[in-house]
Amino acid sequence: MSTTALLRIEDLTVVAGAAAGDPVTVVDAVNLEVGEHEVLCLVGESGSGKSVTMLAAMGLLADGLTVTHGCVRYRGTDLLTLPPGRLRALRGKDIAMIFQDPMTALNPVRRVGRQIQRAVRRHARVTRAAAWARAIALLDQVGVPQADRRARAYPHQWSGGMRQRAMIAMAIANTPAVLVADEPTTALDVTVQAQVMEVLAAARAATGAAMVMITHDLGLVAQVADRVAIMYSGRVVEQGDVLEIFERPRHPYTRALLASLLTLDGADGPATAIPGAPPTPRHRPPGCAFAPRCTHPARSAVCSATVPELVGAGHGHQVACWFPDPPASGQPPAAHP
Amino acid sequence: MSGATVSRAPVSGATGPVLEVEDLHVRFPVRDRRGRRTSLRAVAGVSFSVARGQTLGLVGESGCGKSTLVRTLFGLNPVQAGSIRVLGHDLATMTPRQRRPVQNRMQLVFQDPYSSLNPRLTTAELIGEPLRIAGRHSAARVAELVTAVGMDSSALDRRPGEFSGGQRQRIGIARALALEPDLLVLDEPVSALDVSVQAQVINLLQELQQRLGLSYLFVAHDLSVVRQISHQVAVMHLGRLVEVGTREQIFRDPQHPYTRALLSAVPVPDPRRRDRPRVALVGELPDPTEVPDGCTFRSRCPVARPDCAGAEPSLLAPSAGRSQVACFHPEPSQHQPALGEP
């Protein structure tokens, strides 16, 4: 991987309940990086640790969660050892976050325009009037009709799609270098989701920001990602370029996930289900966490004994599996001695 | 699951549709901006039927009235006009005492398997509860039901908190099946589940349908899921059905611009198909307290013309093997290769 990563997460480990004397590893030695202007999609099911990874990177972990290992470098600076004041100056300016649920992320008792105005003034020395004008320009930019009038309304008077536009306006207010979007369209209807994704793409084009998008929706991933990291039970199990992941997936979990997708033009017949359910961090099995659900023909005792490391598999592709499927299609998986 | 048979009692009115809804209207009293009394049009003239052993998928965005419709089927909202017939019996003309056995033929599976199961009850108690209320509880029947939904009998003594979302939804399905219904109304049954688990539940529902001859009214916003399970599909927009047809008709040859927009908004999981053409919609659902004149979709419609403001289009009878559509300017027939064959 390149040495010019904008944001690089190295060996990040997050533990829950350490203070209570009952530690459970929620994020386990995760390595990720995002280059300038790049879109990285972080994919996983609920409890895979994808949101916790990014919240840890931004110093926004909830009480009870602690980083026990690793570092997060933004342009070379380790964010985890940065004094709180300097981290606050960086967060919202250089790295901005778009949350899943704009209703809980926006302050319900402040007018929407006022909240964006405040985000502007937090990081730039401008007058209130200039910041208000900037807030309206930003709302206009993300496609809020009659922005000057709507800016005076409260969040509950806005629809879900419009609120998410306001979140995007706030996030791009200080032209950040990295946007972290946590399931930005999950709460929205499909036609509104399409509109918001277009707004997000336009906002990125205007600011040149890189983006880490956390999602479980592989359809969205295929539409926006440059690179993809697949997480399962606290670990990255596979990462690579979007075409590599969709066309030459090498981890059995990625393959199963892609096979289980229901589409608008798929074949008829029963859906391909993955047996079982993802383990909770407390009940994570030893070895490869996916082993109990894995149906790979070469699966063996080593899978449930030792955790496979994430190793390079060529073409910038990395996989954490004892028996990764061969990169060339058409070949049967290699038989294990 | 093999060998487990869920027995079914004979039913009166076993021929004809299991559920028939005709010209159903539901309105809620609200106050407008100036505080005057007015009413919100939640369901406006909806008609459909669900045939025995078939699945009708009902799709629409939030606020379209699909949840109101579901609640109305179970008597939770007052009906303004229209009729609901279950196995040929009109629910409105029956006394509560007469209604009970008919209403039991139709059971609801909820969206959220976390909040819809009492956390203090064991699986056996949860599944047995409807049987107790109906006065026909037996441990054998509970065991039969838990096996029928693909769970182990060791699950019977455990409580919902010990199960994953998929397992909980299986318990919800077993509970709904306890009184041997003919129809399950499934309100977003997989949208709270992880993608890897959704397919399991869909497969279970399809297998149960084949084995027990069940009918489903499957309410969802996820078009890919609806396509997987439905025989017939109804598309709802602002309280009205705008298109009704077979699965093939709706997904391969949609006529209503709203259906076409919904289909084209679904992201395709293929990174090589990023630039496919889309039917872009502007704006969002209009305020249901101030429904515009004429076609209620015209403010967002990419092909709206002046005459769309005149009257509200109603569902036309199907012609030439195409769906029923409520539109003055339906899309001419064309088999879209993008949505049809690979």
Contacts between the chains, C-beta under 8 A, distances in Angstrom:
chain1	res1	chain2	res2	distance
A	45	B	194	4.1
A	45	B	195	6.7
A	45	B	196	6.2
A	46	B	194	5.8
A	159	B	284	5.4
A	160	B	62	7.8
A	161	B	284	5.7
A	162	B	284	7.7
A	189	B	61	3.9
A	189	B	62	5.6
A	189	B	221	6.5
A	190	B	61	7.2
A	190	B	221	6.8
A	190	B	223	7.2
A	190	B	262	6.3
A	190	B	265	4.5
A	190	B	266	5.9
A	191	B	61	6.6
A	191	B	261	5.9
A	191	B	262	6.4
A	191	B	265	4.7
A	191	B	281	4.8
A	192	B	61	7.7
A	192	B	284	6.2
A	193	B	265	6.8
A	193	B	267	8.0
A	194	B	265	4.1
A	194	B	267	7.8
A	194	B	278	6.9
A	194	B	280	7.6
A	194	B	281	7.9
A	195	B	280	7.9
A	195	B	281	7.4
A	197	B	267	7.8
A	216	B	194	7.1
A	216	B	195	6.0
A	217	B	267	6.9
A	218	B	195	7.5
A	218	B	269	4.8
A	219	B	266	6.7
A	219	B	267	3.4
A	219	B	268	6.2
A	219	B	269	4.5
A	220	B	267	4.9
A	221	B	269	7.6
A	222	B	267	6.7
A	222	B	268	6.6
A	222	B	269	4.7
A	222	B	270	5.5
A	222	B	271	4.6
A	222	B	273	7.8
A	222	B	274	7.6
A	223	B	267	4.7
A	223	B	268	7.3
A	223	B	271	7.7
A	223	B	274	5.6
A	225	B	271	7.4
A	242	B	271	4.6
A	243	B	271	5.5
A	243	B	272	7.5
A	246	B	269	7.2
A	246	B	270	6.9
A	246	B	271	5.3
A	256	B	196	6.9
A	257	B	195	6.7
A	257	B	196	6.2
A	258	B	269	7.4
A	260	B	195	6.4
A	260	B	196	5.7
A	260	B	198	7.6
A	260	B	199	4.6
A	261	B	195	7.2
A	261	B	224	7.7
A	261	B	269	5.5
A	262	B	198	7.4
A	262	B	199	7.0
A	262	B	202	7.6
A	262	B	222	7.9
A	262	B	224	3.9
A	262	B	225	5.7
A	262	B	227	7.1
A	262	B	228	4.9
A	263	B	224	5.5
A	263	B	268	7.3
A	263	B	269	6.3
A	264	B	223	6.3
A	264	B	224	5.9
A	264	B	227	6.1
A	264	B	251	6.3
A	264	B	263	6.3
A	264	B	266	5.9
A	264	B	268	7.6
A	264	B	339	6.0
A	265	B	338	7.6
A	265	B	339	5.8
A	265	B	340	7.0
A	265	B	342	6.7
A	266	B	224	7.9
A	266	B	228	7.9
A	270	B	203	5.2
A	270	B	206	6.7
A	271	B	198	7.9
A	271	B	199	3.7
A	271	B	202	5.3
A	271	B	203	5.7
A	271	B	228	5.9
A	272	B	199	6.3
A	273	B	196	7.5
A	273	B	197	7.6
A	273	B	199	3.8
A	273	B	200	4.1
A	273	B	202	7.9
A	273	B	203	5.6
A	274	B	196	4.0
A	274	B	197	7.5
A	274	B	199	7.4
A	274	B	200	7.6
A	275	B	200	7.4
A	277	B	164	3.8
A	277	B	165	7.5
A	277	B	166	5.5
A	277	B	167	7.1
A	277	B	194	7.3
A	277	B	196	7.8
A	277	B	197	5.8
A	278	B	164	7.8
A	278	B	194	6.6
A	278	B	196	7.2
